[in-house]
Amino acid sequence: MSKRKIKSYSLEFKQSSAKLAVESVQTISKTARELGVHEATLHGWVRRYYPEKKAVDSAVTTAEVQEELKRLRKELTRVKQERDILKKAAACVPQAQNNMGGNLY
């Protein structure tokens, strides 16, 4: 079996990476990928060097979630209205065919 090579990072790299993760609006996993370190490693550095701050685990803020919810509710209302219009139109088509005595096409 081959042994895993353990990467060693300088103190300055660890601290600057943790600072970037705390101050960035992107997720820790994305920051970790960009830095070339494992996500759990970066979480550990954040806990060690910035215990009073929480890193952004999600790039989505509460305001963004509320805005998306509002947009989706509006879209749902519109889609329901479109569905109801299509139902009514579909109900009228057979009546129109009967009145015309045949095919609409």
Long-range contacts (C-beta under 8 A, 24 or more apart in sequence): 7-37, 9-37, 14-45, 14-48, 14-49, 15-45, 15-49, 17-42, 17-45, 18-42, 18-45, 18-46, 18-48, 18-49, 18-50, 19-49, 19-50, 21-45, 21-46, 21-55, 21-56, 22-46, 22-50, 22-53, 22-54, 22-55, 22-56, 24-56, 25-56, 25-59, 26-56, 26-59, 27-56, 27-57, 27-58, 27-59, 28-55, 28-56, 28-57, 30-59
